[in-house]
Amino acid sequence: MIIDVHGHYTTAPKALEDWRNKQIAGIKDPASMPKVSELKISDDELRESIELNQLAKMKERGSDITIFSPRASFMAHHIGDFNVSSTWATICNELCYRVGQLFPKHFVPAAMLPQSPGVDPATCIPELVKCVEQYGNVGINLNPDPSGGHWTSPPLSDKAWYPIYEKMVEYDIPAMIHVSTSCNSCFHTTGAHYLNADTTAFMQCLTSDLFKDFPTLKFLIPHGGGAVPYHWGRFRGLAQELKKPLLSEHLLNNIFFDTCVYHQPGIDLLTKVIPVKNILFASEMIGAVRGIDPETGHYFDDTKRYVQATANLNDQDRYMVFEGNARRVFKRLDDQLTAKGL
């Protein structure tokens, strides 16, 4: 079974974007703020948006299940206040839940949180609880920088985040550490902000003792871990200077990396440097990089090809990357698949 742990609903019907634009306009003109009930998206529209896009490519590329969350760049937690974010998160999470209901063999939902700059992360708990208990979500996306590129929030090791971590441990769900749109012109959203955040999140964990407080807490750092695998020696050296344990003990029981790396040398490096038990298959398809690589003739984000081709993995390793690790890290996904006899 090929489980893609990193998928976003980037092909949602245009009515969703139109409603969001009205909501943003309503921040300055409250009289024009749309009601949630004004958003009308039928099941047929959802089916079409999936069947012609994500599902079609999953079938072409030979993947089976995608953990499916709202479009990352649309989270835009820096826009408006908590009420704006809460309403938006509720809408987006419900759509991903509906996709999972329409395509239960292929899509399993994960939730975005209604984060807002300067607002206590504990305010996100009701949405998290609803998504796990009512929607069957198997994970969450956690934005370490709701400000959109200005980094006004405390590091992930700060106790302000602990209420979310306590719920994650209670439900045994991981968080994918994923920022949203950058509103800082210094940082391109997908080319800089995303990768900077991946690296920053890892370093925040390295310099802290977060996992002593939460030994079973699990973070998935996407996009291959940003700069982390490429600079593994730097991080090992910094940990040594800071008198931290070896990274294998300090972080690698709790931090995992996905395979959203869009060329063969990148996957070769990832699988050579990072232990197999810490790598989960993902493509982020249909996402940030959608074109065809002229050097290979295949889509950049067809990451299954790279995992299959690397000489660093044997058949058992590939099973772990494609399926085994996802079932171990996303325990609720494993429970759902086991209940279906899979």
N, C-alpha and C positions, 0 to 999 in steps of 0.2 A: 504494500500500500504506500502511495506517495502522498504525504501530508505536507501541505504548504502552510507554514505557520504565520505568514505575513501577507495578507490580502486586504485591500481597502475597496470600499464601494465608490470607485472613481467614475463609474458609468451610470450613476443614478439618473432617473428622468429629470429633464430640465426644470420641471415644476419645482423641484427641491431648491435649485439655485435661485429661481425667481422668487420663491418665498423668502429665502435667506436675504436676498437683496432688499426686499421690502422690510424685513426685520431690521436690517442695518439702518435703512432710511428712517425707520420709526424711532431709533435712538434719539435723533435730533428733533423729530416731529412725532411725539407720542400719539397724536390723533390718527396717524397713518400706520401705527403698529399693527401688523396682521395678527389674526387669531390662528391658533393651531388648526382649528377646524376648517380654515380656508385652504389648507394644503390637501389636495385631492390627487392621490396616486393609486391607480387600480392595480390589482394583482397581475393583470395582463401586461400593464406597463412595466412592472417589476420583472416579470418573466422575460419580456423582450429585451430589457436592458442587460440581463444576465446571459440569456441564451445566445445572443449575438456577440457577446464580448467575453467575459471571464470564462463562462462554461465552455464556449467554443474553443478557446485557447487551451483550457485544461484538457479537453479531449484530444486536441492536436498534439499536445506535448506529453500526454500520458501521466497527468497527475489526477488524484482521486478526490481529495478533500482540501478545502481552504478554510483556515480560520479567518473570519471575515469581519472587519471593523469599519467604522465610518472613515470617509476620506480624510487623511491626516491633515492635508493643507486646508481643509474646510473646517477643522476644529476651531481654529482662529480664536483661541481663548482670550486674546488681547482685546477683542471687540466687545464693547458694551460692559455690562456689569454681570454679577452672578446670575441674576434672573434671566438675562439674555442667553448666557451660556447654558443655563439649566434647561431652558425651553428648547434650545438648539440640540443639546445632547439627547434629550428625550426623543425628539423627532428622528434624529439620525440613528439612534440605537434601535428604535422600533422598526425602522426600515430594514436594518440588517437582520433583526429577528424574523421579520416577514420573509426575507430572502431565504433564511434557514428553514422556515416552515415550508416554503414552496419547493425547495431543493434540499431535502434533508439528507440525501446521500452525498452531497457535495459541499455544502456550506454550513459552518458552525459559527455562531456569532461571538464576537468579543466587543467590549464596550469602550466608548470614549467617556471621559468623566467631565462633569460641568465645572471645570476649573476656571478661575478668574484671578487676575493679578491682585495680590494683596489680600485675598480672601482665604480664610482658614481652610486647608484641604479637607478637614473633617466634614465640610458642607457637601462633599461629594458622596458621602457614605450612602444616603438613601438611594441614589441612582445606581450605585454599585450593587447594593443589596437587591434592588428590583431586578436588575439585569441578570444576576446569578440565580436568584430564587424563582423568578417568573419566566425569564427568557432562556434559561439554560446556558448563559454565557460561560465560556471556559477560561476567560482571561480578560484583562483590561489593558488599555493604553494609558500610560502615565506620562504627562508632559512636565519635564523638569523646569521648563521656562515658559510659563503661561504669558509672559510679557511679550513674546514674539521677537526674541533676538536681543533683548536688553538685559536679561538675566537678573531680575529683581527679586527672585524667590531664593530662599535659603537652599543650601545643598541638600541632596537626597538623604544625607545622613542626619539632618536636623530633626529634632523631635516633632516639629510641626507636621511631618509626614507620617508620624507613627500611627495615627488612627486608621489611615488607609492600609498600612502594613499589617496592622492587627486584623483587619478584615480579610486581607489577602491570605494570611496564615490560617485564619479560621476556616475559610472556604477552600484552601489549598489551590489557589489560582496564582499564576505568574502575572507580572506586568511587563509589557513591552514598553521600554523607555523611548518614547517617540514625541519629538517636538512637532509643532505645526508651522504655519506660515511665518516667515520672517518679515517684520515691518521695519527692520533695520537695514538700510540700503548697503551697509558694509557686507551683509551676509546673504548671498543667494539662497533661496529656501532649500532646494534639494541638493545643490552642489556644494554648499558650505554649511548652512545652519544645521541640517540634518546630521552631517558627518562630524561637525564640531560637537554637537550635543552628545552623540554616541561616545566620543572620546572623553568628553567632560564628565559624563555620568560614570564612566568606568573609573576615572581618577578620583571623583568624589567618594566612591566606594573604597578605593584603595587607601586613601588617606584617613579613613574612618575605621571604626570597629562596629559598623552597623550590623554585620551578620553575627556578632556575639549576642546582640540583643534579639535578633530574629534569625536563629540558625536554619530555619526552613523557608525563609523568604527567597523568592525566585524572581530574577530580573532577566529578561531577554533584551539584549542590546542588538538592534537591527543593523542592516547595511554592512554586515560582516564585522561589526564592531568599530566602524570608523577607522581611525588610525591605529587602533590597539594592536592587532596582529603584526602590522608592519613595524611597530616600535616595541615589540614585546621585550626586547633587551632593556630598553629604557625603563619600562614599567617594573621589570624585575629589579633593576638597579635602584630605582627610586624606593621601592618597597624595602629593599635591604638597608638603604640609608635611613629610612624612617623607622627602622627596627620592627617592621611588620613581618609576619610569618611568610613563608614561601607562598607565591600566588596560588599554587595548587591547593593550599590549605586555607589561605586568607579569603579567596574570592571564587574559586572554581567549583565549589559546591553549591554556589548560589547564582552565578552569572553565566549566561549562555549567549551564543552568537548565532545569527542566521546567515544564510548563504546568498543574501542579496548583494552579490559582488559580480560585476557584469563583464568579466573576461576570464579566460582560463588561467593566466598567471596569478590572478587574484585568488581564485579558489585553490589553486595549488599552494599558495602561501598560507592561506587560512587553514587548510587541512594538514599542512606540515607543522605549523606553529602551535595551533590550538588543539587540545586533546579531543578525540572523536566524541567523547561523551558530552562535550559542551557545544556541539555544532548541530543546529536544526535546519532542515531544508526550508527554503523560502525563495520567493521570486519577486514579491511586491507587484505582481502582474494584475491588472494593467496599471502601471504606476509612473514613476518619475522618468524612466528611460524606455521609450516605446518603439524606437526605430530598429532597423536592421543593421547589423555590424557589417560593413563592406569587406572586412577582412575574412569573415566566416560565411557570410550569406544567411546567417540566422539572427533571430532577434537577440539583442543584447540581454534582455531579461529572461531568456530561456535557460535558466540556471541549472536545470536538470542535466543538460548536456555536459556542463562543466564538472558536476559531481560524478557523473558516469565516466568521464574521460580521465580524471586525475589518477595518476599512478600512486598517490599517497594512501588510497583507500582500498581495502579488500572487500569481498562481498558482504561479510559480517559488518564491517564498518559502514558500508553503504546502507545496509538495512537500518543501522542505528541512526544515520543522518536522515534517511527518508521517512522512517516511521518510529523506530524504537524510542529515540530521544524525545520526540514530540509527545508520545504517550506517557512518558515518565515525567516530563516537565509540566504538561497540561493534563494533570490527573483527572480532571472532570471530563476531558475529551476521551481519555482512555475508558472511563466508566461508561460513557455513552456508547462508545464503540463496542465494548464488551457486552453491554446489554443487548446490542443488535447481533451478537454472535460474530463480531469481526475482531 
